[in-house]
Amino acid sequence: MPDSIITDTATKIFQDLCEPDVVNKAEKGEWPTALWDALEESGLPLTWVSDEYGGAGAELADGFAVLRVAGRFAAPVPLAETLLAGWLLEQAKIGSLKGPMTIAPVHEDGNITVSADGKLSGRARHVPFARDAHHIAVLATRGGAPVVAVVDAKAVTISPGVGLSGEPRDTVAFDGASALAVAPAPGLDAAKLTLIAAAARAQQMAGALERILDQSVTYAMDRVQFGRPIAKFQAVQQNLAALAGEVAAASAAADGAAEALAAHGIASDITAAEVAIAKLRVGDAAGTGAAIAHQVHGAMGFTYEHTLHHSTRRLWGWREEFGNETLWAERLGRMVAAAGADELWPFVTRGS
């Protein structure tokens, strides 16, 4: 179970410093200094890093719980990315650095190499918050073996891009950049990095879904049509019930992935299956849930002034990151096929 003190701290910071105007300004390129400084002072960005390597030394469950809160507030900072970068660096026994970080590659087709003298080459696309990061934690190869490197973001070439979420999704060229540190990472590969990153995104999406449910219920109670709140109309009640069901299912799936990582580790087939299920179920809920939320709100929810779009755009953007639904469906299908027909029912029911 996550530490309630940690989640309470995160909630208080976001309540105080992540107002809608902060999100809007961040999407226009203004870095939310006060928000990030408060998060860093609390130690939350390095929740997954042990004391030995400069972090907070908390549990995986604590970091995932913080990401749920961050998703609820559409936090426009690389909190998930810094958590993941710290985790990745520790896998190679490299200490974390201060400031916002991100990771590369994001896609499993990334091919970044490190030469014997510590020079990197290769390119990574759709890297979250690369332009805002102080350092980039990179999973690469050296002589065909996996290594982790940390690079000063000023040493690489960044081509800015923006995702559907409104957040930076940049292309990073590493050619000629010198690593600040490089260390072997035996047993680690892009698929495993994608696994924990997908679980992190699932938590953020679950938080965003919780937010749009709250907004939709509140709006339906406040919006009066034909002399009574629209929440009194059966069709609206049915939509809200369907949205609540999607949110509950997504939350359970995201938590299942987080619990599997904490209990079985990154290399377990159980973890791989739970993360695949989470990414699929949360992604499905994102599509259905966003549609219902906007239907309840009507035209109001599509305006830039209304905050609903902060969550729904992120839901649609995040569902494509760290493997889209097609990739995870194919991966899950291969797991089931490899287990054989006799193992289908035990596979389906093992988490119940």
VOGU-3710 file (C-alpha; in Angstrom, 3 decimals, decimal comma):
1> mpdsiitdta> 0,000/0,000/0,000  1,301/3,493/-0,818  2,287/5,798/2,030  -0,593/8,217/2,657  1,834/10,932/3,775  3,471/10,895/0,347  0,173/11,057/-1,557  -1,174/13,735/0,800  1,956/15,808/0,197  1,603/15,451/-3,570
11> tkifqdlcep> -2,084/16,369/-3,443  -1,386/19,505/-1,382  1,346/20,667/-3,770  -0,830/20,194/-6,838  -3,847/21,825/-5,192  -1,792/24,893/-4,309  0,434/25,225/-7,374  -1,203/23,447/-10,318  -4,178/25,654/-11,077  -5,685/25,662/-14,595
21> dvvnkaekge> -3,821/28,847/-15,528  -0,517/27,130/-14,727  -1,394/24,308/-17,130  -2,412/26,741/-19,872  0,771/28,798/-19,487  2,921/25,652/-19,550  1,358/24,631/-22,850  2,393/28,037/-24,208  5,996/27,427/-23,165  6,177/28,926/-19,659
31> wptalwdale> 7,960/26,563/-17,274  6,005/26,175/-13,972  8,931/27,009/-11,718  7,024/27,186/-8,434  5,354/23,815/-9,024  8,543/22,014/-9,971  10,557/23,575/-7,145  7,948/22,438/-4,608  7,932/18,917/-6,016  11,728/18,729/-5,984
41> esglpltwvs> 11,956/20,102/-2,457  9,578/17,350/-1,320  11,712/14,667/-2,993  8,790/13,337/-5,048  10,541/13,282/-8,468  13,103/10,817/-7,077  10,652/8,650/-5,173  11,928/5,518/-6,931  15,595/6,212/-6,230  17,181/4,791/-3,088
51> deyggagael> 19,021/6,910/-0,536  22,283/5,444/-1,781  21,788/7,004/-5,213  20,437/10,351/-4,061  16,701/9,697/-3,925  13,827/9,473/-1,484  14,078/5,707/-1,046  10,327/5,075/-1,214  8,507/2,068/-2,662  7,326/1,567/-6,235
61> adgfavlrva> 3,737/1,783/-4,973  4,423/5,271/-3,611  5,678/6,542/-6,947  2,686/5,115/-8,800  0,324/6,724/-6,271  1,995/10,099/-6,838  1,540/9,685/-10,586  -2,176/8,988/-10,061  -2,440/12,350/-8,281  -0,379/14,106/-10,968
71> grfaapvpla> -2,677/12,729/-13,667  -5,707/14,020/-11,791  -4,288/17,549/-11,926  -2,914/17,320/-15,515  0,433/18,381/-14,025  2,484/20,015/-16,829  5,871/18,821/-15,563  8,014/15,740/-16,312  7,289/14,048/-12,992  6,721/10,602/-14,524
81> etllagwlle> 9,736/11,023/-16,774  12,011/12,038/-13,882  10,759/9,105/-11,812  11,514/6,771/-14,719  14,908/8,351/-15,393  15,902/7,945/-11,749  14,782/4,316/-11,813  16,689/3,663/-15,033  19,898/5,216/-13,741  19,750/3,184/-10,550
91> qakigslkgp> 19,473/-0,043/-12,553  23,009/0,736/-13,746  24,104/2,005/-10,303  24,346/5,607/-11,501  23,333/8,333/-9,087  20,515/10,691/-10,023  21,043/14,371/-10,718  18,973/17,341/-9,625  16,444/18,965/-11,877  13,888/17,607/-14,335
101> mtiapvhedg> 14,947/14,569/-16,344  13,509/12,481/-19,119  14,232/9,124/-20,742  15,089/7,850/-24,205  14,206/5,993/-26,290  10,440/6,100/-25,892  9,749/3,618/-28,687  11,174/0,129/-28,843  12,580/0,835/-32,295  15,063/3,298/-30,805
111> nitvsadgkl> 18,688/2,408/-31,584  21,113/4,537/-29,601  24,721/3,431/-29,276  27,653/4,451/-27,100  31,210/4,191/-28,363  34,179/3,069/-26,304  35,078/6,709/-25,585  31,585/7,529/-24,275  30,233/9,275/-27,378  26,579/8,655/-28,224
121> sgrarhvpfa> 24,992/8,305/-31,631  21,424/7,787/-32,728  18,097/9,533/-32,529  15,003/9,230/-30,349  11,557/10,505/-31,334  8,642/11,772/-29,257  10,801/12,201/-26,143  8,604/13,801/-23,444  9,774/17,177/-22,104  13,240/16,887/-23,674
131> rdahhiavla> 13,498/20,665/-24,077  12,709/21,161/-20,372  14,973/18,431/-19,023  18,365/19,118/-17,510  19,514/15,551/-18,177  18,394/12,593/-20,263  18,737/9,003/-19,049  19,395/6,840/-22,085  19,089/3,109/-22,596  21,639/2,306/-25,291
141> trggapvvav> 24,039/-0,399/-26,431  27,822/-0,555/-26,374  29,400/-3,350/-28,311  25,968/-4,981/-28,554  25,467/-5,049/-24,766  22,888/-2,891/-22,974  24,167/0,142/-21,100  22,606/3,131/-19,387  24,035/6,579/-20,002  23,181/9,985/-18,610
151> vdakavtisp> 23,593/12,978/-20,913  23,439/16,712/-20,358  20,422/17,929/-22,348  22,481/20,894/-23,577  24,836/18,487/-25,352  22,175/17,081/-27,712  20,204/18,549/-30,596  16,496/18,903/-29,789  13,831/19,455/-32,449  10,695/20,647/-30,661
161> gvglsgeprd> 7,399/18,878/-31,117  4,057/18,838/-29,322  1,838/15,864/-28,583  -1,937/15,740/-28,608  -1,686/16,181/-24,848  -0,268/19,665/-25,387  2,992/18,590/-23,741  6,457/18,666/-25,380  7,221/15,585/-27,453  10,610/16,299/-28,983
171> tvafdgasal> 13,038/14,600/-31,336  16,517/14,225/-29,846  19,680/13,652/-31,877  22,504/12,307/-29,717  25,228/12,239/-32,381  28,517/13,382/-30,876  27,175/13,960/-27,355  29,424/12,777/-24,538  27,882/10,813/-21,692  28,397/12,133/-18,185
181> avapapglda> 28,326/8,527/-16,995  27,899/5,104/-18,628  27,413/1,765/-16,925  26,348/-1,757/-17,934  22,685/-2,689/-17,567  22,586/-6,491/-17,948  19,143/-7,929/-18,618  17,610/-4,547/-19,414  16,216/-3,765/-22,842  13,775/-1,387/-24,530
191> akltliaaaa> 10,832/-3,745/-23,938  11,416/-3,754/-20,179  11,836/0,024/-20,083  8,592/0,360/-22,031  6,935/-1,958/-19,508  7,470/0,233/-16,449  6,889/3,410/-18,477  3,544/2,074/-19,723  2,544/1,253/-16,144  3,414/4,833/-15,168
201> raqqmagale> 1,282/6,265/-17,976  -1,591/3,962/-16,970  -1,557/5,518/-13,492  -1,594/9,034/-14,915  -4,490/8,090/-17,183  -6,413/6,574/-14,275  -5,984/9,844/-12,404  -7,191/11,862/-15,398  -10,233/9,597/-15,703  -11,063/10,140/-12,038
211> rildqsvtya> -10,867/13,880/-12,688  -13,245/13,896/-15,665  -15,734/11,764/-13,700  -15,709/14,307/-10,866  -16,086/17,169/-13,325  -18,935/15,467/-15,172  -20,912/14,663/-12,023  -20,459/18,199/-10,685  -21,475/19,773/-13,994  -24,540/17,532/-14,298
221> mdrvqfgrpi> -25,650/18,524/-10,800  -25,135/22,242/-11,472  -26,421/22,521/-15,049  -30,158/23,209/-15,101  -32,230/22,420/-18,179  -36,037/22,522/-18,395  -36,211/23,543/-14,758  -34,094/20,804/-13,191  -30,457/19,644/-13,074  -29,528/17,504/-16,062
231> akfqavqqnl> -28,340/14,870/-13,552  -32,044/14,124/-13,013  -32,485/12,970/-16,611  -32,245/9,224/-17,071  -30,069/9,407/-20,173  -27,505/11,533/-18,353  -27,614/9,224/-15,337  -26,937/6,244/-17,600  -23,975/8,027/-19,185  -22,523/8,942/-15,805
241> aalagevaaa> -22,961/5,365/-14,587  -21,157/4,093/-17,680  -18,348/6,606/-17,105  -18,045/5,540/-13,463  -17,749/1,927/-14,571  -14,996/2,781/-17,041  -13,094/4,722/-14,375  -13,367/1,863/-11,876  -12,160/-0,693/-14,418  -9,263/1,508/-15,506
251> saaadgaaea> -8,216/2,167/-11,913  -8,256/-1,541/-11,086  -6,213/-2,409/-14,194  -3,640/0,323/-13,518  -3,299/-0,801/-9,906  -2,918/-4,411/-11,036  0,050/-3,453/-13,196  1,656/-1,444/-10,386  1,169/-4,274/-7,895  2,636/-6,822/-10,313
261> laahgiasdi> 5,753/-4,690/-10,793  6,173/-4,307/-7,039  5,621/-8,019/-6,345  7,258/-9,743/-9,326  9,699/-7,262/-10,845  10,348/-6,063/-14,342  11,390/-9,430/-15,816  8,295/-11,450/-14,847  5,780/-12,756/-17,389  3,064/-11,965/-14,844
271> taaevaiakl> 4,155/-8,340/-14,836  4,257/-8,206/-18,635  0,715/-9,562/-18,840  -0,641/-7,207/-16,181  0,912/-4,158/-17,830  -0,450/-5,196/-21,223  -3,922/-5,634/-19,737  -3,656/-2,256/-17,990  -2,546/-0,376/-21,087  -5,371/-1,933/-23,100
281> rvgdaagtga> -8,101/-1,436/-20,514  -7,074/2,051/-19,512  -6,691/3,042/-23,153  -10,180/1,768/-23,921  -11,580/3,652/-20,925  -9,783/6,798/-22,073  -11,599/6,772/-25,387  -15,015/5,920/-23,987  -14,640/8,104/-20,910  -13,542/11,221/-22,785
291> aiahqvhgam> -16,459/10,837/-25,186  -18,992/10,552/-22,349  -17,494/13,476/-20,420  -17,735/15,750/-23,435  -21,248/14,551/-24,181  -22,337/15,455/-20,640  -20,692/18,866/-20,833  -21,922/19,631/-24,336  -20,295/22,485/-26,233  -18,979/23,997/-22,985
301> gftyehtlhh> -16,437/21,212/-22,527  -14,830/21,865/-25,916  -13,916/25,480/-25,167  -10,344/26,343/-24,254  -11,573/28,189/-21,162  -13,069/25,018/-19,695  -10,565/22,722/-17,963  -12,099/19,456/-19,179  -9,805/19,458/-22,194  -6,729/19,403/-19,942
311> strrlwgwre> -7,603/15,826/-19,004  -9,247/14,554/-22,176  -6,428/15,688/-24,480  -3,921/14,020/-22,211  -5,967/10,841/-22,156  -5,937/10,691/-25,952  -2,259/11,563/-26,138  -1,046/9,272/-23,358  -2,866/6,230/-24,704  -0,480/6,208/-27,693
321> efgnetlwae> 2,712/6,519/-25,656  5,040/3,706/-24,554  3,262/1,349/-26,921  -0,164/1,905/-28,406  -3,070/-0,466/-27,941  -2,179/-2,481/-31,030  1,323/-3,202/-29,735  0,059/-4,295/-26,314  -2,759/-6,380/-27,803  -0,269/-8,212/-29,994
331> rlgrmvaaag> 2,087/-8,745/-27,060  -0,714/-10,087/-24,869  -1,926/-12,351/-27,661  1,553/-13,823/-28,100  1,749/-14,540/-24,351  -1,583/-16,383/-24,401  -0,663/-18,346/-27,543  2,726/-19,314/-26,138  1,121/-20,670/-22,951  -1,144/-23,009/-24,928
341> adelwpfvtr> -4,852/-23,825/-24,796  -4,714/-25,661/-21,448  -3,331/-22,550/-19,736  -5,913/-20,102/-21,097  -8,300/-20,286/-18,149  -5,564/-20,177/-15,475  -4,061/-17,208/-17,357  -7,374/-15,334/-17,385  -8,225/-16,020/-13,735  -4,841/-15,932/-11,977
351> gs> -5,334/-12,378/-10,737  -8,823/-12,983/-9,337
//
